[in-house]
Amino acid sequence: MNLRIFPIKVGNELWSKSYLNGPGAGDTPIDIPHIIFYIDGADKKVLVDTGGGDPASADMIKFHSKTYTRKPEEEPTIALKMATGVSSEEIDIVILTHLHWDHACNCHLFPNAEFYVQMTEVIDSINPVPRFAKTYQSFNIGTVPPWAQQPLKWNFLYGDTEILPGIKVLLIPGHSAGIQGVAVTTNDGLYFLGSDAYPLYDNINEDGSVLPSMLSLNLEAAFHSSWKVSKLGAKIIPGHDIAVLDHKFYPVA
């Protein structure tokens, strides 16, 4: 199928590798881009994730990393238009891999889209374990999660689901309770958007198998999900690796 995946940078943070990949990965801060993905060539216009909010907003300042920045041209509607020529109003479908703030803050910018998220993720985001309360901007810390701040057209999923021909979501719990990756069938074979389950190329072995991020709600579940993804034989596109942005789209021409 002639589907292409466009990675689009919509912000940046500085993290230690050990934060993601455990002790021994190194403590020198590295650039961790916030990336959304546009899938071109389907019957409908599909976006994967919506990125973090305005770094100057009260919630971003109160709850999130002080290293989070976003250039004016990285505002999601501007970045999407610059990278693909597609306006935010044209997006038909938004797939949210999970509901953490850096992936689901800007749903309101896509007013004509239908949104797809796992029901398990919605339930867990309402009352998460304390470690992830700020990450979700959950109700139990006195705020309203970004995804719940406006009326939207929601499709709640219960496991692996085909969204459109050539585009399928796979439930891969671990990093969060209901995180889902996106499998995209292209002319160059199967590609898999690993989101925060596989944030860096360091999470991908030479044989194409994957190791989960150590930043996980449930590490045992994360390892089981990694076996599931490894069996796909897909080319993995990690969720937060700066090298993903080396190419305008995938498959690389």
C-alpha positions in Angstrom: 0.0 0.0 0.0 1.2 3.5 -0.8 1.0 4.8 2.7 3.7 7.2 4.1 4.4 8.3 7.6 5.5 11.9 8.3 7.2 12.6 11.7 6.5 16.1 12.8 8.3 17.8 15.7 6.1 19.7 18.1 8.3 20.4 21.1 11.4 19.2 22.9 12.6 18.2 26.4 16.0 17.3 27.9 16.0 13.9 29.6 18.7 11.5 30.9 18.9 8.3 28.9 18.8 6.4 32.2 15.3 7.8 32.8 14.2 5.8 29.8 16.6 2.9 29.5 17.7 2.3 33.1 21.0 2.5 35.0 24.0 2.4 32.8 22.4 4.2 29.9 24.1 7.4 30.9 23.1 10.5 32.8 24.0 13.2 30.2 20.9 15.0 29.1 19.8 14.3 25.6 17.2 15.9 23.3 13.9 14.2 23.5 11.7 15.6 20.8 7.9 15.5 21.0 6.8 13.9 17.7 3.4 13.5 16.2 2.9 11.5 13.0 0.8 12.1 9.9 -0.2 9.1 7.8 -0.5 10.0 4.1 -2.2 8.0 1.4 -5.1 6.5 3.3 -8.8 7.0 2.4 -8.9 9.5 5.3 -6.4 11.9 6.8 -4.9 10.3 9.9 -2.9 11.9 12.7 -1.2 9.9 15.5 -1.0 11.9 18.7 -1.4 15.7 19.2 1.7 16.7 21.3 2.1 18.8 24.5 0.5 22.1 25.3 1.8 25.6 25.1 4.9 25.7 27.4 3.8 29.1 28.7 0.4 27.9 29.8 -0.4 27.5 33.5 -0.8 23.7 33.5 2.5 23.2 31.6 4.4 25.4 34.1 2.7 23.8 37.1 2.9 20.1 36.3 5.6 19.4 33.7 9.3 19.5 33.0 11.0 22.9 33.1 13.1 21.8 30.1 10.0 21.5 27.9 10.2 24.0 25.0 8.3 24.6 21.7 9.3 26.9 18.9 6.5 29.0 17.3 6.8 26.9 14.1 6.4 23.7 16.2 2.9 24.6 17.3 1.0 21.5 16.0 -1.3 23.2 13.4 1.6 25.1 12.0 4.0 22.2 12.0 1.5 19.9 10.4 0.8 22.4 7.6 4.5 23.0 7.0 5.4 19.3 6.8 2.4 18.0 4.8 0.3 20.9 3.5 -2.6 19.5 5.5 -4.6 21.8 7.8 -5.8 20.8 11.2 -9.4 21.1 10.1 -8.8 18.5 7.4 -7.8 15.8 9.8 -10.4 13.0 9.8 -9.0 10.6 12.4 -6.7 11.1 15.4 -5.2 8.0 17.0 -4.0 8.7 20.5 -1.3 6.2 21.5 -2.0 7.1 25.1 -3.2 10.0 27.2 0.0 11.4 28.8 0.3 15.1 28.4 3.0 15.1 25.7 0.8 13.0 23.5 -2.8 14.3 24.0 -2.8 18.0 24.9 -4.0 19.5 21.7 -7.1 17.5 20.8 -9.1 20.7 20.5 -7.0 21.8 17.5 -8.6 19.1 15.4 -12.3 19.9 15.5 -13.5 17.7 12.7 -11.6 14.5 13.7 -12.8 11.3 15.3 -10.6 10.2 18.1 -9.5 6.6 18.8 -8.1 5.6 22.2 -8.1 2.4 24.3 -10.8 2.3 27.0 -8.3 0.8 29.4 -6.2 4.0 29.0 -9.2 6.3 29.6 -10.1 4.4 32.8 -6.5 4.5 34.1 -6.1 8.2 33.3 -9.0 9.2 35.4 -7.4 7.9 38.6 -3.8 6.8 37.9 -1.2 5.7 40.4 0.3 8.8 42.1 3.5 8.5 40.0 1.6 9.3 36.9 -1.0 11.8 38.2 0.8 14.8 36.9 1.7 13.0 33.7 -2.1 12.6 33.0 -3.1 16.0 34.5 -5.7 13.7 36.2 -8.8 14.8 38.0 -7.4 13.7 41.3 -4.9 16.5 41.4 -7.5 19.2 40.9 -7.4 19.7 37.2 -9.1 18.4 34.1 -7.1 16.1 31.7 -6.4 17.8 28.4 -8.4 15.1 26.4 -11.5 15.8 28.6 -11.5 19.6 28.3 -13.8 19.8 25.2 -16.5 17.8 23.5 -15.0 15.5 20.9 -16.1 12.5 18.8 -14.6 9.5 20.7 -14.2 5.9 19.7 -13.2 3.8 22.7 -11.3 0.6 21.7 -11.0 -2.8 23.4 -7.7 -4.2 22.0 -6.2 -4.6 18.6 -8.3 -2.8 16.0 -8.1 -2.0 12.3 -8.8 1.7 11.9 -8.5 1.8 8.1 -7.1 -0.6 5.5 -3.4 -0.7 6.1 -3.6 1.0 9.5 -4.1 -1.0 12.7 -3.6 -0.3 16.4 -2.2 -2.9 18.7 -2.7 -2.7 22.5 0.8 -2.9 24.1 0.4 -2.2 27.8 3.4 -1.5 30.0 4.4 2.1 29.7 0.8 2.9 30.5 -2.2 0.6 31.1 -3.7 1.2 27.6 -0.9 2.4 25.4 -1.3 1.4 21.7 1.1 1.3 18.9 0.2 1.9 15.2 1.0 -0.7 12.5 1.2 0.8 9.0 1.4 -1.3 5.9 3.5 0.4 3.2 5.1 -0.5 -0.1 8.3 -1.2 1.9 6.6 -3.6 4.3 5.2 -3.1 7.8 6.1 -0.1 10.0 5.3 0.3 13.6 4.9 3.5 15.6 6.1 2.5 19.0 5.3 5.7 20.9 6.6 5.7 24.5 6.8 1.9 24.6 9.9 2.2 22.4 11.1 5.8 22.8 14.6 5.5 21.4 16.5 3.5 18.7 18.4 2.1 21.7 15.2 0.1 22.4 15.5 -1.7 19.1 17.9 -4.6 18.8 20.0 -5.4 15.6 17.6 -8.3 14.8 14.6 -5.9 14.9 13.3 -7.2 18.2 12.4 -4.6 20.8 13.1 -3.9 24.5 10.7 -1.8 26.5 11.3 1.5 28.1 12.2 1.3 31.8 9.7 4.2 32.3 6.8 1.8 32.6 3.7 1.5 34.8 4.0 -2.3 34.6 7.4 -3.6 33.4 6.2 -7.2 33.3 3.4 -6.2 30.9 5.9 -4.2 28.9 8.1 -7.2 28.3 5.1 -9.3 27.2 4.1 -6.5 24.8 7.6 -6.3 23.4 7.5 -10.0 22.5 4.2 -9.3 20.7 5.7 -6.4 18.8 8.9 -8.3 18.0 6.9 -11.1 16.3 5.5 -8.5 13.8 8.8 -8.3 12.0 8.1 -4.6 11.4 10.4 -1.7 11.0 10.0 0.2 14.3 9.8 4.0 14.5 10.5 5.1 18.1 8.4 7.8 19.7 11.1 10.2 21.0 14.3 9.7 19.1 15.8 12.8 17.5 17.1 10.6 14.6 13.5 9.9 13.6 13.5 13.5 12.2 16.4 12.8 9.9 13.8 11.8 7.2 10.8 13.8 6.0 8.7 10.6 5.7 8.9 6.8 5.9 9.4 4.7 3.9 12.4 6.7 2.9 12.3 7.5 -0.8 
